[in-house]
Amino acid sequence: MLTVGAEAKFDVQNIQRDGSVSLAPIEFLNIDHPDRSFALFVQDERKLSSRWTLDLGARLDTSAYRHNFFSPRAALIYQPPSGWTYKFLYGRGFRNPSAFELFYGDNLSAVANPAARPESADTWEMNAERRLGKRMNLLTATYGYRLREFLVGHRADSGLIQYQNVGRIHATGMEIEINGRPARWLEGAASYGVQKSVDNDGDGLLENSPSHLAKLRLAVPLGRGFDVSSSMQYYSSRRTLAGANVTPVFLADFTLTSRNLRNFDVQFGIRNAFNRNYSDPIALNPRVDSMQQPGRSFFMEFTAHAARH
């Protein structure tokens, strides 16, 4: 099976302005850089045998003022008689620099960098999947990511901030998940992941990146058109911008949701049900590098539907 496609985008305007109206109007910046971009992509799926399938794909992106980028992708899938499915995946993706990162330069706080290149990411992944009985599924994944030329606000020789391709991130990890219906009245999913992400700053540890992450989700119908569900998650310690560590946290949410009520739906819930005191890393500056998060909170939502005829 061969798939071929194309995509085109045209900006009508892409205006950035900056100025001051204090005392007398002053204009620091007034630029318009509309972009025109085009992409061509192709994908070929081939059945190598009764057990093996190969998918190959590629995409080429061009732009009026951004660098061209070539993105290959491949997937090799093996389905043996044992009931397992194995997937070996590779892909390369990118993010073009925004017009702000390329052209914003007021010569007061920032300087433009029209030569900025796209951020790129190479990903390798191996998945194994299997049905457990008639109602449950087991999924495992082992992966490695390499992000290159990450755009970072860097202080230039002039002392002004300029976005430059100086960042690198390397992440490796594995995940396991079980989901399905262990009973007719219960739907659930449980997952656990362990990973390590490093960059090229200081000791190499990536900020706001937990080494361990666990999640549990349960949903039970209550009858009379209502479901009750719970979402629980655990984050291990995370590094802040200044090199400190926030404490690990366990969070639980509970939600009651209506089903198929006449002309309206209602949802009521509790977030952070056990009122955990925790903070998240933020990227404001090294002196203010974490922010306390809300404790226990309640919410209610009503949705009205127009009557159908």
C-alpha positions as CSV (number, residue, x, y, z in Angstrom):
1,M,0.0,0.0,0.0
2,L,1.6,3.3,-1.2
3,T,0.4,6.7,0.1
4,V,1.6,10.0,-1.3
5,G,0.5,13.4,-0.1
6,A,1.4,17.1,-0.1
7,E,0.8,20.1,2.2
8,A,1.1,23.8,1.6
9,K,0.7,26.7,4.0
10,F,0.7,30.5,3.2
11,D,0.8,33.3,5.7
12,V,-1.3,36.3,4.9
13,Q,0.6,38.4,7.5
14,N,3.0,37.7,10.3
15,I,3.4,41.0,12.1
16,Q,5.5,41.7,15.2
17,R,5.4,45.2,16.8
18,D,6.9,46.6,19.9
19,G,6.8,50.2,21.2
20,S,6.2,52.6,24.0
21,V,3.5,55.2,24.5
22,S,5.0,56.8,27.5
23,L,5.5,60.6,27.1
24,A,6.0,60.4,23.3
25,P,5.2,57.3,21.1
26,I,8.3,55.3,20.3
27,E,8.4,52.3,17.9
28,F,11.1,49.8,18.7
29,L,10.0,47.1,16.2
30,N,7.6,46.7,13.3
31,I,8.3,43.8,11.0
32,D,6.2,41.5,8.8
33,H,7.7,38.2,7.7
34,P,4.9,36.0,6.2
35,D,6.1,32.5,5.4
36,R,5.2,30.1,2.5
37,S,5.9,26.4,3.2
38,F,5.4,23.2,1.2
39,A,5.8,19.5,2.2
40,L,5.8,16.3,0.2
41,F,5.4,12.9,2.0
42,V,5.3,9.3,1.0
43,Q,4.7,6.0,2.9
44,D,4.9,2.5,1.7
45,E,3.5,-0.5,3.6
46,R,4.8,-3.9,2.6
47,K,3.8,-7.4,3.8
48,L,7.1,-9.2,3.9
49,S,5.6,-12.5,5.1
50,S,2.6,-13.8,7.1
51,R,4.4,-12.6,10.3
52,W,6.4,-9.6,9.2
53,T,5.3,-6.1,8.0
54,L,7.5,-3.2,7.0
55,D,6.4,0.5,6.9
56,L,8.7,3.0,5.3
57,G,8.0,6.7,5.1
58,A,9.7,10.1,4.4
59,R,8.7,13.7,4.4
60,L,10.5,16.8,2.9
61,D,9.6,20.2,4.2
62,T,10.6,23.5,2.5
63,S,10.0,27.1,3.6
64,A,10.5,30.6,2.2
65,Y,13.0,31.5,5.0
66,R,13.4,28.4,7.2
67,H,15.8,25.6,6.5
68,N,14.7,22.5,4.6
69,F,14.2,19.4,6.6
70,F,14.0,15.7,5.7
71,S,12.1,13.3,8.1
72,P,12.5,9.5,7.5
73,R,10.4,7.0,9.4
74,A,10.3,3.2,9.6
75,A,8.4,0.5,11.5
76,L,9.0,-3.2,11.5
77,I,6.2,-5.3,12.9
78,Y,6.4,-9.0,13.9
79,Q,3.3,-11.1,14.9
80,P,4.4,-14.6,15.9
81,P,1.8,-17.4,16.7
82,S,2.4,-16.8,20.5
83,G,-0.1,-13.9,20.5
84,W,2.5,-11.2,21.1
85,T,3.0,-8.3,18.7
86,Y,6.5,-6.7,18.5
87,K,7.1,-3.3,16.9
88,F,10.5,-1.8,16.1
89,L,10.1,1.9,15.4
90,Y,12.4,4.7,14.2
91,G,11.5,8.3,13.4
92,R,13.0,11.8,13.0
93,G,10.9,14.8,13.7
94,F,11.5,18.6,13.9
95,R,10.2,21.9,15.0
96,N,10.9,25.0,13.0
97,P,11.9,28.1,14.9
98,S,9.0,30.5,15.3
99,A,8.9,34.0,13.7
100,F,9.5,35.4,17.2
101,E,12.7,33.2,17.7
102,L,13.9,34.2,14.2
103,F,13.1,37.9,13.8
104,Y,12.3,39.5,17.2
105,G,15.0,42.0,17.9
106,D,14.2,45.3,19.6
107,N,17.8,45.9,20.6
108,L,16.7,46.5,24.1
109,S,16.2,43.0,25.5
110,A,16.6,40.7,22.5
111,V,18.5,40.4,19.2
112,A,17.1,38.5,16.2
113,N,18.7,35.3,14.8
114,P,17.3,34.7,11.2
115,A,19.9,31.9,10.8
116,A,18.3,29.7,13.6
117,R,17.9,26.1,12.4
118,P,15.1,23.6,13.2
119,E,15.2,21.6,16.3
120,S,15.4,17.9,15.5
121,A,14.6,14.6,17.4
122,D,15.6,11.1,16.5
123,T,13.5,8.4,18.3
124,W,14.0,4.7,18.6
125,E,11.4,2.5,20.2
126,M,10.6,-1.2,20.7
127,N,7.1,-2.2,21.8
128,A,5.6,-5.5,22.8
129,E,1.8,-5.9,23.1
130,R,-0.4,-8.9,24.1
131,R,-4.0,-9.5,25.0
132,L,-4.5,-11.1,28.4
133,G,-7.6,-13.1,28.2
134,K,-10.6,-11.5,26.6
135,R,-10.7,-8.2,28.5
136,M,-7.2,-7.1,29.3
137,N,-4.2,-5.8,27.4
138,L,-0.5,-5.6,28.2
139,L,1.8,-3.0,26.6
140,T,5.5,-2.5,27.1
141,A,7.8,0.1,25.5
142,T,11.5,0.7,25.6
143,Y,12.7,3.9,24.0
144,G,15.5,6.4,23.3
145,Y,15.2,10.0,22.2
146,R,17.9,12.4,21.0
147,L,16.9,16.0,20.7
148,R,19.5,18.1,18.9
149,E,20.0,21.9,18.2
150,F,17.4,22.7,20.8
151,L,16.6,26.5,20.7
152,V,17.6,28.2,24.0
153,G,17.5,31.8,24.9
154,H,21.3,32.6,25.1
155,R,22.9,35.8,26.2
156,A,24.9,37.1,23.2
157,D,28.1,39.2,23.4
158,S,26.0,42.3,23.4
159,G,24.3,41.2,26.6
160,L,20.9,40.7,24.8
161,I,19.0,37.5,24.6
162,Q,19.2,35.6,21.4
163,Y,17.6,32.2,20.5
164,Q,20.4,29.9,19.5
165,N,20.7,26.1,18.6
166,V,22.8,25.2,21.6
167,G,20.7,22.7,23.5
168,R,20.8,18.9,23.5
169,I,18.7,16.3,25.3
170,H,19.1,12.6,25.5
171,A,16.3,10.5,27.1
172,T,16.1,6.7,27.6
173,G,13.4,4.8,29.5
174,M,10.8,2.0,29.6
175,E,7.1,1.8,30.4
176,I,4.6,-0.9,31.1
177,E,0.8,-0.6,31.1
178,I,-2.1,-2.9,31.7
179,N,-5.6,-1.8,30.7
180,G,-9.0,-3.2,30.0
181,R,-12.0,-4.5,32.0
182,P,-11.0,-6.9,34.8
183,A,-14.7,-7.1,35.6
184,R,-17.8,-6.2,33.6
185,W,-18.5,-3.3,36.0
186,L,-14.9,-2.0,36.2
187,E,-12.7,-0.3,33.7
188,G,-9.1,0.4,34.6
189,A,-5.6,1.1,33.5
190,A,-2.3,1.0,35.4
191,S,1.1,2.1,34.2
192,Y,4.6,2.6,35.4
193,G,7.5,4.3,33.7
194,V,11.2,4.8,34.6
195,Q,13.4,7.1,32.6
196,K,16.5,9.3,32.6
197,S,16.8,12.5,30.7
198,V,20.1,14.5,30.5
199,D,21.1,17.7,28.8
200,N,24.3,19.7,28.3
201,D,23.9,22.0,31.3
202,G,26.0,21.6,34.5
203,D,25.7,18.0,35.8
204,G,23.5,17.0,32.9
205,L,20.3,16.3,34.7
206,L,17.2,17.7,32.9
207,E,15.0,20.0,34.9
208,N,11.3,19.0,35.7
209,S,11.9,15.4,34.6
210,P,10.9,12.7,37.1
211,S,12.8,9.4,37.0
212,H,9.7,7.4,38.1
213,L,6.1,8.0,37.1
214,A,3.1,5.8,38.0
215,K,-0.6,6.2,37.1
216,L,-3.8,4.4,38.0
217,R,-7.2,5.0,36.5
218,L,-10.5,3.3,37.5
219,A,-14.1,3.9,36.4
220,V,-17.2,2.3,37.7
221,P,-20.8,2.8,36.5
222,L,-23.2,3.6,39.3
223,G,-26.5,3.1,37.5
224,R,-29.2,5.7,36.8
225,G,-26.9,7.4,34.3
226,F,-23.8,8.1,36.4
227,D,-20.1,7.0,36.4
228,V,-17.6,7.5,39.1
229,S,-13.9,7.5,38.2
230,S,-10.6,8.1,39.9
231,S,-7.2,9.1,38.5
232,M,-4.1,8.7,40.7
233,Q,-0.5,9.5,39.8
234,Y,2.9,9.5,41.5
235,Y,5.9,11.7,40.5
236,S,9.3,11.1,41.9
237,S,11.6,14.0,42.8
238,R,12.2,16.6,40.1
239,R,15.1,19.0,39.6
240,T,14.5,22.8,39.5
241,L,16.3,25.4,37.4
242,A,18.5,26.3,40.3
243,G,19.6,22.7,41.0
244,A,17.3,22.0,43.9
245,N,14.8,19.1,44.1
246,V,11.1,19.2,44.8
247,T,9.7,16.4,46.9
248,P,7.9,13.4,45.4
249,V,4.2,13.6,45.3
250,F,1.1,11.3,45.1
251,L,-2.1,12.9,43.7
252,A,-5.6,11.5,43.5
253,D,-8.7,12.9,41.7
254,F,-12.3,11.7,41.9
255,T,-15.0,12.6,39.4
256,L,-18.7,11.8,39.2
257,T,-20.0,12.1,35.6
258,S,-23.5,11.8,34.2
259,R,-24.4,9.7,31.2
260,N,-27.2,10.5,28.7
261,L,-29.2,12.8,30.9
262,R,-32.0,14.7,29.1
263,N,-30.6,17.8,27.4
264,F,-27.7,18.3,29.9
265,D,-24.7,16.7,31.5
266,V,-23.2,17.3,34.9
267,Q,-19.7,16.6,36.2
268,F,-18.6,17.0,39.8
269,G,-15.1,16.3,41.1
270,I,-12.3,16.6,43.6
271,R,-8.8,17.4,42.7
272,N,-5.8,16.6,45.0
273,A,-8.3,14.8,47.2
274,F,-5.8,14.1,50.0
275,N,-4.7,17.7,50.1
276,R,-1.0,17.1,49.4
277,N,1.4,20.0,49.8
278,Y,3.7,20.0,46.8
279,S,5.4,22.3,44.3
280,D,6.3,22.1,40.6
281,P,9.5,23.4,39.1
282,I,9.0,26.6,37.0
283,A,11.4,28.4,34.6
284,L,11.0,32.0,35.9
285,N,14.5,32.5,37.1
286,P,17.0,30.6,39.4
287,R,15.8,32.6,42.5
288,V,12.1,31.7,42.0
289,D,12.4,28.1,40.6
290,S,9.4,26.4,42.1
291,M,5.7,27.2,42.7
292,Q,3.4,25.8,45.3
293,Q,0.4,24.0,43.7
294,P,-3.3,24.1,44.8
295,G,-4.4,21.9,47.6
296,R,-7.8,20.1,47.7
297,S,-10.2,21.7,45.3
298,F,-13.7,21.0,44.1
299,F,-15.3,21.7,40.7
300,M,-18.7,21.3,39.1
301,E,-19.5,21.6,35.4
302,F,-22.9,21.8,33.6
303,T,-23.3,21.3,29.9
304,A,-26.6,22.0,28.2
305,H,-27.6,20.5,24.8
306,A,-30.0,21.9,22.4
307,A,-33.1,19.7,22.0
308,R,-33.0,17.4,19.0
309,H,-36.1,17.0,16.7
